[in-house]
Amino acid sequence: MSSITSGNAIQYADSRKLAARGRLNSEYTIAETGWFPWVARQLPLREGDRVLDIGCGPAWFWAAVINDIPENLHLTLADQSSGMVEEALARCTLLPFGSVAGRQTDAAALPFGDDSFDVVIAMHMLYHLPDPSAGIAEMYRVLKPGGSLAVTTNGVGNMRGIYELTTVFGSEPFDPSAAVFGYDKAEELMRERFGDVAFAQHPARMRITDQEDVFLALTSYPPGDGASENQLDSFRAAIAGAFKDGNGILEVEKETGLFISRKPI
């Protein structure tokens, strides 16, 4: 079935479609520490490290956490979309890194030598791969012994109160990314390759006050972006009903986590 995990060439040609989903999370998430800084403060980064960000997107992460990370990092931005790499480079070359490079590439066939990086980061991207285990194997290969892989993804219960509304499109009532590469699969594949994995879940929830932001986010990817007028009308009605039940507010729980594995020395 078509989902957020399909049509990558169109979905991620640039950041416009991604921005609708990003807005929903950034505007309405309630957390003591925001998602990006929370991740940054747990990454095993040291001054001067060589860092590979696979599936970097427009590099919103690095712009948001530049004051939370060590100095003089040598950052390589990699993405299957050339448009995303261009945006990421434009953003990060203005930031105080030791060096910044960009590469359009397939995460399952990385054009880097063995033992090249101190830290590899893959944030919410492994569910886009036909075979996530192949991507993890490549990340393991390019890591130096003692280096770390940091992966983020969602649990199957993530934002269930929103995804239940998408059944009007024929979708399952849960996060489609977690169905492909959720908590269980992330732990299984990383432990299988590295032998160890540590997990932490970002403590957060959502309190959404604008129906249109829900509509725009959930129609920014398949099957919502190709829905018929009748389906879209039904979706708007489902959203309105959920907000009515919540007295004008839609509250949902989040399940978004960080997995870190270390390559044996």
Phi, psi and omega per residue, in radians:
M1 nan 2.457 3.114
S2 -1.126 2.472 -3.081
S3 -2.762 -3.012 3.094
I4 -1.027 -0.367 -3.084
T5 -1.558 0.073 -3.118
S6 -2.056 2.888 3.100
G7 1.142 0.702 -3.041
N8 -1.058 -0.651 -3.075
A9 -1.051 -0.668 3.114
I10 -1.429 -0.749 -3.093
Q11 -1.036 -0.685 -2.974
Y12 -2.116 0.499 3.030
A13 -1.058 -0.646 3.001
D14 -2.613 -2.945 -2.983
S15 -1.620 0.101 -3.007
R16 -1.131 -0.832 3.138
K17 -1.202 -0.690 3.115
L18 -1.067 -0.571 -3.090
A19 -1.097 -0.587 3.129
A20 -1.123 -0.696 3.097
R21 -1.292 -0.639 3.111
G22 -1.105 -0.678 -3.141
R23 -1.105 -0.744 -3.125
L24 -1.017 -0.748 -3.127
N25 -1.292 -0.728 -3.063
S26 -1.279 -0.600 -3.061
E27 -1.400 -0.516 -2.929
Y28 -2.120 0.013 3.100
T29 -1.358 2.342 3.097
I30 -1.937 2.057 -3.108
A31 -2.730 2.579 3.102
E32 -1.101 -0.683 3.070
T33 -2.183 2.279 -3.137
G34 -1.063 2.783 -3.058
W35 -1.009 -0.912 -3.085
F36 -1.066 -0.896 3.116
P37 -1.117 -0.578 3.107
W38 -1.074 -0.786 3.096
V39 -1.124 -0.840 -3.057
A40 -1.004 -0.688 -3.067
R41 -1.278 -0.200 3.106
Q42 -1.801 -0.158 -3.123
L43 -1.238 2.401 -3.124
P44 -1.414 1.060 -3.089
L45 -1.647 2.494 3.056
R46 -2.257 2.683 3.141
E47 -0.930 2.287 3.095
G48 1.501 0.001 -3.136
D49 -1.068 2.608 2.965
R50 -1.625 2.085 -2.993
V51 -2.119 2.311 3.058
L52 -1.962 2.127 3.073
D53 -1.853 1.853 -3.103
I54 -1.634 2.299 -3.031
G55 1.241 0.763 -2.993
C56 -1.148 -0.380 -3.063
G57 1.018 -2.556 -3.112
P58 -1.466 0.174 3.071
A59 1.140 0.554 3.035
W60 -1.013 -0.608 -3.104
F61 -1.000 -0.899 -3.038
W62 -1.172 -0.637 3.098
A63 -1.130 -0.585 -3.093
A64 -1.369 -0.438 -2.986
V65 -2.020 0.229 -3.035
I66 -0.991 -0.474 3.127
N67 -1.562 -0.024 -3.113
D68 -1.903 0.096 -3.057
I69 -2.153 2.771 3.123
P70 -1.105 2.813 -3.138
E71 -1.412 2.813 2.963
N72 1.114 0.553 3.032
L73 -1.250 2.523 3.067
H74 -1.827 1.789 -2.923
L75 -1.777 2.245 3.000
T76 -1.972 2.140 -3.111
L77 -1.769 2.122 -3.086
A78 -2.231 2.410 3.123
D79 -2.761 2.654 3.089
Q80 -1.234 -0.393 -3.120
S81 -1.653 2.137 3.097
S82 -1.134 -0.584 3.107
G83 -1.095 -0.712 3.110
M84 -1.158 -0.733 3.128
V85 -1.068 -0.729 3.120
E86 -1.075 -0.785 3.112
E87 -1.109 -0.749 -3.111
A88 -1.106 -0.765 3.128
L89 -1.119 -0.740 3.134
A90 -1.062 -0.647 -3.129
R91 -1.316 -0.781 -2.984
C92 -1.443 -0.431 3.111
T93 -1.187 -0.263 3.081
L94 -1.532 -0.112 -3.083
L95 -1.744 2.743 -3.037
P96 -1.409 1.167 3.012
F97 -1.626 2.792 3.036
G98 -1.119 -0.709 3.031
S99 -2.817 2.747 3.125
V100 -2.390 2.266 3.069
A101 -2.312 2.772 3.133
G102 -2.333 2.600 -3.131
R103 -2.635 2.189 2.971
Q104 -1.371 2.191 -3.052
T105 -2.825 2.802 3.018
D106 -1.515 2.220 -3.097
A107 -1.104 -0.374 3.140
A108 -1.596 0.063 3.107
A109 -2.608 1.202 -3.025
L110 -1.252 2.336 -3.101
P111 -1.542 0.813 -3.132
F112 -2.245 2.652 -3.117
G113 -1.274 2.882 3.052
D114 -1.041 2.554 3.005
D115 0.997 0.785 -3.045
S116 -1.682 -0.422 -2.965
F117 -2.232 2.596 3.071
D118 -1.416 -0.631 -3.129
V119 -2.436 2.361 3.010
V120 -2.070 2.344 -3.093
I121 -2.136 2.301 3.095
A122 -2.337 1.671 -3.040
M123 -1.714 2.007 3.063
H124 0.839 0.917 3.130
M125 -2.398 -0.346 -3.041
L126 -1.160 -0.395 3.095
Y127 -1.257 -0.148 3.072
H128 -1.468 -0.241 -3.084
L129 -1.475 2.441 3.051
P130 -1.022 -0.580 3.137
D131 -2.362 1.589 -3.118
P132 -0.994 -0.544 -3.136
S133 -1.119 -0.570 3.095
A134 -1.167 -0.660 3.087
G135 -1.141 -0.756 3.134
I136 -1.127 -0.664 3.102
A137 -1.076 -0.705 3.114
E138 -1.189 -0.681 3.111
M139 -1.120 -0.693 3.083
Y140 -1.076 -0.753 -3.087
R141 -1.071 -0.757 -3.043
V142 -1.448 -0.134 3.081
L143 -1.364 2.473 2.989
K144 -1.215 2.644 2.991
P145 -0.962 2.301 -3.055
G146 1.539 -0.138 3.117
G147 -1.350 2.911 -3.028
S148 -2.152 2.499 2.982
L149 -1.854 2.226 3.071
A150 -2.016 2.164 -3.084
V151 -2.186 2.357 3.014
T152 -2.050 2.568 3.084
T153 -2.832 -3.113 -3.104
N154 -1.933 2.674 2.990
G155 -1.498 2.825 -3.061
V156 -1.143 -0.362 3.113
G157 -1.541 0.048 -3.079
N158 -1.093 2.162 3.053
M159 0.905 0.656 -3.077
R160 -1.021 -0.621 -3.135
G161 -1.079 -0.391 3.062
I162 -1.544 -0.822 -3.067
Y163 -1.151 -0.430 3.071
E164 -1.083 -0.434 -3.136
L165 -1.309 -0.337 -3.061
T166 -1.455 0.034 3.103
T167 -1.099 -0.322 3.085
V168 -1.139 -0.338 3.086
F169 -1.603 -0.026 -3.044
G170 1.568 0.155 -3.137
S171 -1.411 2.788 3.006
E172 -1.289 2.694 -3.040
P173 -1.473 0.737 3.099
F174 -2.686 2.967 -3.079
D175 -1.009 2.056 -3.085
P176 -1.166 -0.512 3.128
S177 -1.197 -0.671 -3.140
A178 -1.195 -0.476 3.103
A179 -1.164 -0.490 -3.114
V180 -1.600 -0.831 -3.090
F181 -2.544 1.355 3.134
G182 -1.706 -2.812 -3.080
Y183 -1.000 -0.861 -3.056
D184 -1.086 -0.788 -3.113
K185 -1.189 -0.683 3.114
A186 -1.059 -0.833 -3.132
E187 -1.127 -0.735 -3.123
E188 -1.066 -0.882 -3.039
L189 -1.268 -0.641 3.130
M190 -1.250 -0.670 3.096
R191 -1.171 -0.671 3.137
E192 -1.079 -0.676 -3.086
R193 -1.506 -0.730 -3.013
F194 -1.728 -0.431 -3.104
G195 1.583 -0.229 3.096
D196 -2.626 2.754 3.063
V197 -2.793 2.380 3.058
A198 -1.953 2.501 -3.065
F199 -2.268 2.471 2.993
A200 -2.488 2.454 3.103
Q201 -1.848 2.330 3.119
H202 -1.196 2.111 3.134
P203 -1.328 1.846 -3.051
A204 -2.778 2.769 3.011
R205 -2.539 3.048 -3.120
M206 -2.168 2.495 3.067
R207 -2.309 1.676 -2.978
I208 -1.678 2.303 -3.071
T209 -2.049 -0.051 -3.087
D210 -2.176 2.002 -3.118
Q211 -1.082 -0.642 -3.055
E212 -1.138 -0.580 3.120
D213 -1.159 -0.608 3.048
V214 -1.136 -0.807 -3.131
F215 -1.045 -0.831 -3.093
L216 -1.141 -0.692 -3.128
A217 -1.154 -0.786 -3.036
L218 -1.457 -0.103 3.021
T219 -1.919 0.307 3.128
S220 -1.639 0.003 -3.134
Y221 -2.587 2.852 3.138
P222 -1.133 2.570 -0.013
P223 -1.523 -0.070 -3.082
G224 -1.064 -0.608 -3.095
D225 -1.304 -0.145 3.073
G226 -2.085 0.314 -3.073
A227 -1.244 2.677 3.088
S228 -1.315 2.903 3.114
E229 -1.051 -0.678 3.125
N230 -1.121 -0.723 3.118
Q231 -1.144 -0.703 3.130
L232 -1.147 -0.681 3.076
D233 -1.095 -0.729 3.117
S234 -1.139 -0.641 3.123
F235 -1.158 -0.784 3.101
R236 -1.053 -0.684 3.128
A237 -1.151 -0.684 3.114
A238 -1.135 -0.716 3.103
I239 -1.102 -0.810 -3.134
A240 -1.043 -0.698 3.124
G241 -1.126 -0.702 3.131
A242 -1.139 -0.700 3.114
F243 -1.211 -0.640 3.098
K244 -1.102 -0.771 3.117
D245 -1.075 -0.514 -3.136
G246 -1.686 0.274 -3.129
N247 0.975 0.773 3.063
G248 1.580 0.081 -3.122
I249 -2.356 2.431 3.067
L250 -1.946 1.965 -3.139
E251 -1.859 2.254 -3.132
V252 -2.409 2.680 3.090
E253 -1.546 2.680 3.089
K254 -2.001 2.572 2.993
E255 -2.328 1.614 -3.127
T256 -2.292 2.159 -2.981
G257 -2.308 2.890 -3.138
L258 -2.128 2.233 3.098
F259 -1.998 2.317 3.113
I260 -2.264 2.245 3.065
S261 -2.173 2.620 -3.124
R262 -2.033 2.302 3.114
K263 -1.284 2.255 -3.131
P264 -1.017 2.571 3.100
I265 -1.449 nan nan
